[in-house]
Amino acid sequence: MNLFTRGTSVRRSAPAAAPHLTADPAGRRPDPALAALSGEWMIDPAHSRIGFSVRHALVTTVRGAFTEYRSRLWFDGRDPSRSRAEILLATASVDTGVEQRDAHLTGRDFLDAANYPQMRFTSTAVELAGPDVYRMTGDLTIKNATRPVVLELTYIGHVTDPFGYERAGFDGTTTIDRSEWGLTYNARLAEGGAMVSEKVRLQFDIAAIRTPAAD
């Protein structure tokens, strides 16, 4: 799958076809209004954040984000199971607000950006989990390891901005054990705990823009 390059090409909204709704095994059905969102989208980097948080020294939380990425999204409002997503992130773009810490994270102890310049998330399944909530399963690749993760995505809303561009918002989160991707570096505290927790919370605050239809 070829990813879109980052940009702001979008198309103006058009009338939606009548939806054909597909229920999930629990009998839930997507909101009929979501049929208007079916199509290809891309993440708007200027209004989105792909971040993480991790407990540090047992008593504080360090937060950061990846500032460079490409994305390709397909949302099917009629049948959410047909939706899919792919995000490719530049590991060297990690930003926690502290230059020395960023250098450590991109070095060989953690992401090793020189040898592994990209990390990737590719969805493998999507299901409706509740009103405006979607469960997206996918493969997360960091360094040379690929492991499954499950995101809980909440649909925030859909608007047409003053310029006629369609925008949709989603918030997502999941928690991973970094050691499963070979990120095992750690220092020990005098009290016996780890300096950096192995549990990392990933956060996806997504503002998506509809991409133009192919000619």
Secondary structure, DSSP 8 states (H G I E B T S, - for coil): -----S-----B------------TTS----GGGGGG-EEEEE-GGG-EEEEEEEETTTEEEEEEE--EEEEEEE-SS-GGG-EEEEEEEGGGEE-S-HHHHHHHHSTTTT-TTT--EEEEEEEEEEEEETTEEEEEEEEEETTEEEEEEEEEEEEEEEE-TTSBEEEEEEEEEEEEGGGGT-----B-TTSSBSEEEEEEEEEEEEEEE-----
